[in-house]
C-alpha cells in the first residue's frame, strides 16, 4: 500500500484533482442490490426493516406486496408515466440535496413488472399491439430497451442506495429440459441492466416452518450455484446467511473490513464518490433553464451575445432553437 501511495503521488502531480484512489465504504450507502425469491421469503419486509437502522426505504410498488408492512414511504407507480415522473423528481438535484442526509433507499418492488409497463408504453407510443409487430415484423426492441433504461438508469447512476426486488424464473439448461436453473425473472434487457450494475444479487429461499409450526427465517445466498444465480462484488461476503436487515448490514461491514485489511482504510460514501469527479445530477430541464437565464442576462446585440449564439450554432446546428432540444442533447 505504501508503494501504491507513492505511485498515486505521481498521478496527483501530473493529473491534479481528476486523479483519485479508490476506497471502500462499509455500509449500504450508494450500493445497488437485487433480491430475488419466491413469495413469503421476507424480501420486502427485511428491506423495509432497514428503517430501524437509520435508513429510509422509499418503495416504488410495482405489485401488491406491502399489505403486511407499515411505516414505509411509497410512491404510486401503477403506470409507466407515473414511474417516469417519480424517477425524474427523485433524481432532481434540489430534492436529492434535501433527502440524502436521511440515507434513502429506492426500492423497486416487483421488478418483472417493469418490462410490462415499458411494453405498454412503447406499444401505445407507436400505435401497435405487440412489440414484435413494429417495423414490418422486426420489432420495437430498441425502443423497449430505451424505455426500460429510462426508468432505471437515472436512479442507478444517482447517489441513492437502490434495491430491486423480484422473483426467480426457471431456465432450462439443456434442450431436454432435465436441468432447471433459477435466474432473475424479467426481459433480458432488464436483467442485463441489473447484472451489470448491482453490487449484490441475492437469491432468497424459504425454509418453511419448524416442528412447532413457527415460520423459519429465509436463507439468502450471495454466490451462484448449479441451481440459481446470485452474486456479490465483495469477496468475503458470506455464501449464505439468515435473511434479516441486521445480518445484511453486519455481513457487509465485516466483508468490507476483510477486503480492505485495515479499518482505517474505510471512507464515507461521499468521499468514495470523489474518484468519479464532480457529480452533476442536474436534469436536462435544469440545465436548459440555466442556459436560458444566462442568455437572458447578456446585453442584446453585444459581442458576447454574438459569440454565445455562434457557440449554440456550432454545437447543435444553425437551424436548431433551444425549444427544439431534448434530453438526448443534455451532454452536448
Residue pairs with C-beta under 8 A, 6 or more apart in sequence:
4 21
5 21
8 19
8 21
11 19
12 19
18 277
20 274
20 275
20 276
21 275
22 272
22 275
23 260
23 265
23 266
23 267
23 271
23 272
24 256
24 259
24 260
24 265
24 266
24 267
24 272
25 31
25 256
25 266
25 267
25 268
25 269
25 272
26 252
26 253
26 256
26 257
26 266
27 249
27 252
27 253
27 269
28 50
28 55
28 103
28 105
28 161
28 248
28 249
28 252
29 103
29 161
29 268
29 269
30 159
30 160
30 161
30 269
30 272
30 273
31 161
31 162
31 199
31 200
31 252
32 156
32 161
32 162
32 163
32 164
32 197
32 198
32 199
32 200
33 161
33 162
33 163
33 164
33 198
33 199
33 200
33 201
33 202
34 111
34 163
34 164
34 165
34 166
34 184
34 194
34 198
34 200
34 201
34 202
35 43
35 47
35 163
35 164
35 165
35 166
35 201
35 202
35 204
35 220
36 43
36 165
36 166
36 167
36 168
36 182
36 184
36 185
36 201
36 202
36 203
36 204
36 229
37 43
37 167
37 168
37 202
37 203
37 204
37 205
37 206
37 218
38 167
38 168
38 204
38 205
38 206
39 167
40 206
41 204
41 205
41 206
41 218
41 243
42 204
42 217
42 218
42 243
43 165
43 204
44 59
44 65
44 66
44 69
44 107
44 109
44 165
45 68
45 69
46 243
46 244
46 245
46 248
47 57
47 105
47 107
47 163
47 165
47 245
48 57
48 59
48 66
48 69
48 71
48 72
49 244
49 245
50 57
50 105
50 245
50 248
50 249
51 57
51 71
51 72
52 245
53 245
53 246
53 249
54 103
55 103
55 104
55 105
55 161
56 73
56 99
56 102
56 103
56 104
56 105
57 72
57 73
57 104
57 105
57 107
57 163
58 72
58 73
58 74
58 75
58 90
58 104
58 105
58 106
58 107
59 66
59 72
59 73
59 74
59 75
59 107
59 109
60 74
60 75
60 77
60 83
60 86
60 106
60 107
60 108
60 109
61 74
61 76
61 77
61 109
61 110
62 77
62 83
62 108
62 109
62 110
62 111
62 113
62 114
62 117
63 109
63 110
63 113
65 109
65 110
65 165
66 72
66 74
66 109
75 86
75 90
76 82
77 83
77 86
79 117
79 120
79 121
80 117
80 118
80 120
80 121
80 147
80 151
81 121
83 114
83 117
83 151
84 150
84 151
87 150
87 151
87 154
87 155
88 154
88 283
89 95
90 96
90 106
90 155
90 158
90 160
91 154
91 155
91 158
91 281
91 283
92 281
92 283
92 286
93 281
93 282
93 283
93 286
96 158
96 159
96 160
96 281
100 159
103 161
104 160
104 161
105 160
105 161
105 162
105 163
106 155
106 160
106 161
106 162
106 163
107 162
107 163
107 164
107 165
108 114
108 152
108 162
108 163
108 164
108 165
109 165
110 165
110 166
111 164
111 165
111 166
111 184
111 185
111 186
111 190
111 194
112 166
112 167
112 169
112 185
112 186
112 190
114 148
114 151
114 152
114 186
114 190
115 144
115 148
115 186
115 187
115 189
115 190
117 151
118 144
118 147
118 148
118 151
119 131
119 144
121 147
122 131
122 140
122 143
122 144
122 147
123 129
123 130
123 131
123 140
125 143
126 134
126 140
126 143
128 134
128 140
131 139
131 140
131 141
131 144
132 139
133 139
134 140
134 143
141 189
144 187
144 189
145 189
148 187
148 189
148 190
148 193
149 193
152 190
152 193
153 193
155 162
156 162
156 193
156 197
158 281
159 269
159 273
159 279
159 281
164 194
164 198
166 184
166 185
166 186
167 185
168 182
168 183
168 184
168 185
168 203
168 228
169 182
169 183
169 184
169 185
169 186
170 180
170 181
170 182
171 180
171 181
171 182
171 183
172 179
172 180
172 181
173 179
173 180
173 181
179 226
180 227
181 226
181 227
181 228
181 229
182 203
182 227
182 228
182 229
183 191
183 228
183 229
184 191
184 194
184 195
184 201
184 229
186 194
194 201
195 201
195 231
198 231
199 232
199 233
199 234
200 222
200 231
200 232
200 233
200 234
200 237
201 222
201 229
201 230
201 231
201 232
202 220
202 221
202 222
202 230
202 243
203 220
203 221
203 228
203 229
203 230
204 218
204 219
204 220
204 221
204 243
205 218
205 219
205 220
205 221
206 218
207 216
207 217
207 218
207 219
208 215
208 216
209 215
209 216
210 216
217 242
217 243
217 244
218 242
218 243
219 240
219 241
219 242
219 243
220 240
220 241
220 242
220 243
220 247
220 248
221 228
221 230
221 239
221 240
222 230
222 231
222 232
222 237
222 238
222 239
222 240
222 241
223 230
223 231
223 232
223 239
224 230
224 231
232 255
234 252
234 255
234 256
234 259
235 255
235 258
235 259
236 254
236 255
236 258
236 259
237 251
237 252
237 255
238 251
238 255
241 247
241 248
241 251
256 266
257 263
257 266
260 266
273 279
282 290
284 326
284 327
284 329
284 330
287 330
288 322
288 325
291 322
292 322
294 308
295 305
295 308
298 304
298 305
298 308
299 305
312 320
312 322
315 332
316 324
316 325
316 329
316 332
